[in-house]
Amino acid sequence: MGTADGVPGVSGGTVALITGIYDRLVAAVSAVDPSLARRLLADLGRGPDALVETLREADVPFLLTLGAGLVTAVLIVVPSVNTALTTAPAITFGAFFGLIAASVWVLRDAVAVDETRGLVAFLAAVAIAGVASGSARAALSGSLPATFLAGALAVSAMLLPGISGSLILVIIGQYERMSGALKELLTALSTVATGGSAPELGPLVVTVAVFVAGGVVGLLSVARVVRAALARDRRTTTTFLVGLVVGALRAPVAGTTTALAEAGRSWTPTVVGAFLVAAAAGAVVVLALDRLAGDVDI
């Protein structure tokens, strides 16, 4: 799930569905609330056995184990992708485009546009993601509130089948900034650990900490919203999610255009060719995963 959410395309929620832990994940996250905190405080006076039993009932060991895997994968994958974005933006964004486009194909059976409600939800989602993909970067900038919002949206997407946290960040124009901050922080910490002198860590630590704080808030709040929405109208909800993925196809193209402009370049036949080849490679990865896993029942 961490690897999937670290790369725009296949979502961690879809991986959870494939591996059969999705319902357990949503239930476990939903169980983390103020009442659980009160129970744990009460158990402190009853002894360690009562405390452990409450944690097991809330499936906290499952969340901790899953979280450890998520964090490990993100720390490995995201800095590597950031390096690729810096050195070869057209190819990397092209791969993103292929991952996203193939995800739409894989999830096509979840789209229900034969009724007015489903059609409206789909078109609204396409419009929201399409507009955000072109304007959110300038609107959000790099402020701490924007960082908090990015964390809340990205981490909560872990519970959304069909859309990944990284794709959310690409849509709102924050993927390069946040992946770069994480990469810089890990590099600085590695330098300090090996006895070298690192630059000022304060701003990097604050940025990553605010992002994580937003992620915690988003995860605990969106879990209940997702659970309620899927229980109320699963088809319309999943149609809306797939619509977001369709609208997000604009993001890699816009990202490539921006990266080329910053380098004083523009789209050329060579760049277009590299973009399309990378897109084909990305699509093959998703389609191969889908074939190995069987049909994904969103």
LINURDA-V774403 format. One record per backbone hydrogen bond with DSSP energy under -1.0 kcal/mol. CO is the residue of the C=O (numbers start at 1). NH is the residue of the N-H. If there is no record, write none. Layout:
BEGIN
((CO;NH) (CO;NH))
END
This chain:
BEGIN
((1;5) (2;6) (11;15) (12;16) (13;17) (14;18) (15;19) (16;21) (16;22) (21;25) (22;26) (23;27) (24;28) (25;29) (26;30) (27;31) (29;32) (31;33) (33;37) (34;38) (35;39) (36;40) (37;41) (38;42) (39;43) (40;44) (43;47) (47;51) (48;52) (49;53) (50;54) (51;55) (52;56) (53;57) (54;58) (55;60) (56;59) (59;63) (60;64) (61;65) (62;66) (63;67) (64;68) (65;69) (66;70) (67;71) (68;72) (69;73) (70;74) (71;75) (72;76) (73;77) (74;78) (77;81) (78;82) (79;83) (80;84) (81;85) (82;86) (83;87) (84;88) (88;92) (89;93) (90;94) (91;95) (92;96) (93;97) (94;98) (95;99) (96;100) (97;101) (98;102) (99;103) (100;104) (101;105) (102;106) (103;107) (105;108) (107;110) (108;111) (115;119) (116;120) (117;121) (118;122) (119;123) (120;124) (121;125) (122;126) (123;127) (124;128) (125;129) (126;130) (127;131) (128;132) (129;133) (131;134) (131;135) (132;136) (135;139) (136;140) (137;141) (140;143) (143;147) (144;148) (145;149) (146;150) (147;151) (148;152) (149;153) (150;154) (151;155) (152;156) (153;157) (155;158) (156;159) (157;160) (160;163) (164;168) (165;169) (166;170) (167;171) (168;172) (169;174) (169;175) (170;173) (174;178) (175;179) (176;180) (177;181) (178;182) (179;183) (180;184) (181;185) (182;186) (183;187) (184;188) (185;189) (186;190) (187;191) (188;192) (189;193) (190;194) (191;196) (192;195) (201;205) (202;206) (203;207) (204;208) (205;209) (206;210) (207;211) (208;212) (209;213) (210;214) (211;215) (212;216) (213;217) (214;218) (215;219) (216;220) (217;221) (218;222) (219;223) (221;225) (222;226) (223;227) (224;228) (225;229) (226;230) (227;231) (228;232) (229;233) (233;237) (234;238) (235;239) (236;240) (237;241) (238;242) (239;243) (240;244) (241;245) (242;246) (243;247) (244;248) (246;249) (247;250) (248;251) (250;254) (251;255) (252;256) (253;257) (254;258) (255;259) (256;260) (257;261) (258;262) (259;263) (260;265) (261;264) (268;272) (269;273) (270;274) (271;275) (272;276) (273;277) (274;278) (275;279) (276;280) (277;281) (278;282) (279;283) (280;284) (281;285) (282;286) (283;287) (284;288) (285;289) (286;290) (287;291) (288;292) (289;293) (290;294) (296;298))
END
